[in-house]
């Protein structure tokens, strides 16, 4: 058992089973043994690869998107550009480079919300000289209009899970098995007030942390102006099923096998996020598939431009990146990943996202 696993087991022995949301929070954010507190998980030597690490084109297109929305907002100066969970800083660096073209002369102040000391160190190297500022939470972000980018962020926020039994919806918990190992189980009493229809045995995920954050961001956007662009893997319609998953070495793993040593995520419920934002008075744009979003922003044209100055090997890599980012197969990034924009007021049609 990992050091964090032993600590969680002791916690359960003392106080009883814990919810999936608390288990996720401990695995990812424990101050000593948390997954994101102890490592850089990205790239071939890590556990997964994100779109900004696949190609500079991803961040550049998002930078162009930000530049357009900056104009729709009346070109506030300085532009407060926020990224939630910014990885190694690659996306922000590429976006800033594109912004110098899309919004020439604009003063851009990058603000990164990051809790991982390891990743913050990488971001500081990548963004040296940009004037970037770091925050542990969104409450310390500066006031005023802001454009917020969240790429593969909502999927790692803790989620609660419930299973439908004859007596109602029982919360899924993490407890101890006969051998002292971590196992899934159900709370003995049904959770009151959970309003959802579903057959017996159905598993319902409630992204409580993500919904709370979305409501907070939507309130800010409505009060101060701005927009949020959220890109993540997930579904656009509510449904049932277990989407909690662990990744280790670019392969799926048992979520309970090695606490603190594997990434834990879940499929994002975009319908729920949109509903939460709308409840605060925000305007929703999308969601749309990542493939459609990137192609509408001019991914192919950008690729062709890059290839004019590329070697044969580099051109092949550019084509491969386009294919990976827009792969429309069932589990391909172009289909599985969705794009949702939220604005504080109706800015009119936003780039890459057709109006419903």
N, C-alpha and C positions, 0 to 999 in steps of 0.2 A: 504494500500500500504506500502511496506517495505521502510525503509529510503533511500536505493539506488533507489528503484522504483520512489520515489518522486523526487530524484535528477535527474534521467534520464528524467522524465516527464517535469521538469523545463527546462532541456537542450533542449528538443524537442520543447517546446513552444517558446524558445528563438531563436533557430537556424534551426528548421525544423527537419524532420525525419532523423534517422541515419541508417547506414548500419548494417546488422546482425553481421558483424565482429566487429564493434565498440561496439555494444551491448554486445557481448560475452566478449570482452576485459574488459568492465566495470564490468560486472557481476562477472567475475572470478578474476580480478586483481585490482579492485578499491583499492586505498591505505588505505581506512578506512573501507568500507563496502564490499569489494570483498570477494567472497566465499572462495577462498584459503588463504586469508589474515586473516581470523577470526576463523578458525576451523580445526580440524582433521576430515576429512570426511570418514575415513576408518573404517571398522569393523561393528559388529552388531549394535553398537550404532550410527554409522554414516549413510552414504547414499549409499555406495557401498563397495564391497570387491574385491581386486585385487589378482592375482595369487600368489604373494609372501606371502600374508596373509593366503592363503588357505593351503599352505604346504611349509616347508623348502626345499623340493625336487626341487621346481621350481628354486630358487636362486642357489642351489647347482649345478644343471645341467648347468645353465648359467655360473657359476664359472668354471666348467670343460671346457665349450666352450671357455671361455676367456683364460684359460691356454693353450689350443691347439693352438689358434690363436696367442698367445704370442710367442709360439715356431716357428710358421710360419713366424713371423715378425723378427726372429733372436734373440729373447729374449732380447729386449731392457731393460736396467737397469738404472733407475727404470722404472717399468711399470706404465704408466699414465692410470688409469682406471676411466672413467667418467660415471656418471649416470645422466640422465636428468629427472627431476621430480621424485626424489627418495622416495616419500611416507614417511613412518616412518623409512626408512633405513633398512628395513627387507631384501630386496633383496640383497643389498650390503653386509650386515653382513653374509648372507648365502653363497654368492659368494666368499667372502674372506676366509671363512672356507674351502671351496672346493679348492680354489686356493693354499692353503698351501700344499695340496696333489698333485694337478695337476702340480704345478710349484714350487717344493720345493726349498727354498733358494732365490727365487725371491723377490726383494724389490718392493712392490706394494704401490703406492700412490693413495688413493681414492680421487676423486674430484667430488663433488656433486653440480649440478646446481639447485638451489632452490630459490624461491621468497617468499614462505610462512613462516613468522616467527613462526607460530604455528608448522608446520611440521619440520622446521629446529630444533626447540627445541627437538622434538621427535627423530630426526636423531642424534643429539648430544648425547642423552642418549644411543641410540642403538649402536652407533659407537665409543663410548668412548674408547680411547687407541689405535685406529687404525691409527692415524695420518691423518684422513680425513680433507679435506679443502673444504670450501664452496664458491660458486660463484653465483652472481645474473644473470650473462649472460655468454655465451660461449667465449666472446672476452677475458676474463681474464684467461682462461685456459692456462696452461704452454705449451710451444712449444714442438715439437717433436712427435714421434709416439704415438698414443693413441688408446685405445679400448673404444668405447662409447656404452652404453646400454640405450635404451629408451623404457621402458615398460609402456604402456598406457600413453603416453606423447603427441603424435601427434594429438590424438583425441580431446584434449582440447585447441588446438591452434585456434584462431579466423578464421572463414570461411566466405567467401562472397557467397551470393546466388542470382541467377538470374532466372526469369521466361520468357519463350518464349511467346511473343505476336505477333500479325500480323506485328507490326512495328519493331520487333527485340527483343533482350534480355534486359529486364528491371530489374534493381537491386531490390531485395527484401529489404524492409526497415522496421524499427520499428517506428511507429508514435503513435498518440493519437486518441482514439475513441471519440464518442459523449459525453460519460460520463467521459472523461479524463483518461480512462484506456489505457494501452499499447496494440496496435494492429499491425498486419502485414499489409503492403501495398506494392505498387510498385512505383518506381521512375517514374515520368511522361515521361521522355525522355529515349530512349533506350541507352544502353552503347555501344559506338562505338568500333570497333576492336575486339569484342568478337567472335572468330571463333569457332563455334560449331553448328552442325546440331541437330535439335530436333523438335518434333511436337509442335504445339501450346498448351500451358498449361504446358509444361515440366518444371521441376525445376532443375536447374544446380547448383551444389556446386563447388566453386573454393577455395581450401585451400591455399590462397595466403601466409599466414604467414608460414604454414608448408613447402610450396615449397621453400620459401626464406631461411628458416633455413636449409633445406636439401641441397640446393645449397651451402650454406656457409660451412656446414660440409663436403660435398663432395670435395670442393676445398681444405680444410685443409687436408683431408685424401690423396688427390693426391699429395699435396706439401710435407707433412711430414710423410706419411705412417700411417697405422692403419686400423681399421675397425669399422663399426657401426652395431649394432644389434637392429632393431626396431620391437617391438611386440605390436600389437594393434588390435582392432576389426575394420573390414572394408571389402572392396571388392577389387578383383584383376583386374577387368575390369571396364572401365569407364561406367557410366550409369546416369540415371536421377532419381529424387525422393528426398523427404525431409527426410534426416537422422539426422537433428538437434533434439536433445532430451534433456530433463531435468530429473534428478534423485533426488529424495528426499525420505529418509527412505526406500531405496531399491525398490522404485516404480517409474514408469514413471509419470512425472508431466507436466503441461503446462509450456513451456519455458518462457512465459511472466508473469506468475502469481506471482512470488515472487523473483524478481531480487536480487541476492546476497545471497539467502537462499537455492538455489538448484544448483547442478552441471549441467553444460551445456557441451555437447559433440556432436560430429558428427562422422559418419563412415569415416574411413581413406581411401583415394583413393590411394591404393598402386601402381597402374599403373602410376599415376601422380608423386608420389614420386620417383619411379624408373626412370622415364623419366627425372626428374629434376637432379638426381644424374648423370645419364649417360651423360647429356649435359655438365657436368663439367669434363668429362673424367673418372669418377669412374666406377668400375666393380660392377655389380649387381648379387646377389645370391638370388634366390627365386623370389617372395614370395611363401611360403608353409604354409599349415595349421598348427596351433599350435600342434594339435594332432600328426601329422606326425613328426614334429620337436622334440617334447619331447620323443616320443617313440624311434626315431632314436638315441637320445642321451643316452638312457638306463633308461628311467623312471621306467619301470617295474622291472628291475634288482635292481635299487636303492630302490624301495619300498620293495622288498623281503629282501634286506639286513637290512633295518630298522626294519622290522617285526621280525627278529630273536632276537631282544633285546626288543621287545615291549610286553606290556600286551595285553590281548584279546581286551580290549576296544581301546587301541592305534592302534592295527592292523586293527580293523574295520575302524577307522578314516583314516588310511593311504590308505586303499582301496577306501574309499569314496573320498579322495582327488584326487587319480589317475583318478577315474571316472569323477569327476568334471572338471579336467584340460584337459581331452581328450574326453569329451562328443562330439560325432560327429553328434548330432541332429542339425536341422537347426539353432537354437539359442544357441546351446551349445558352451562352450568356445573352445573346440577342433576344431570346425568347423568355428565359427564366427571369432575367432582370427587368424591373419596371422603373419608370421615371414618373415622379409626382412633384408638381410645383404648387406652392401655396403663396398667395400674395395677400398683403394687408388691405389692399383695395384693388378694384378692377383695373388692371394695367392694360387691358385689351389682350389680344392673342399674344402668347409668349412663343419664342422661337422653338421649333422642334415639337411643339405640343398642339395639335389641332384642337380647336374649340369643339365641344360636344354639340 
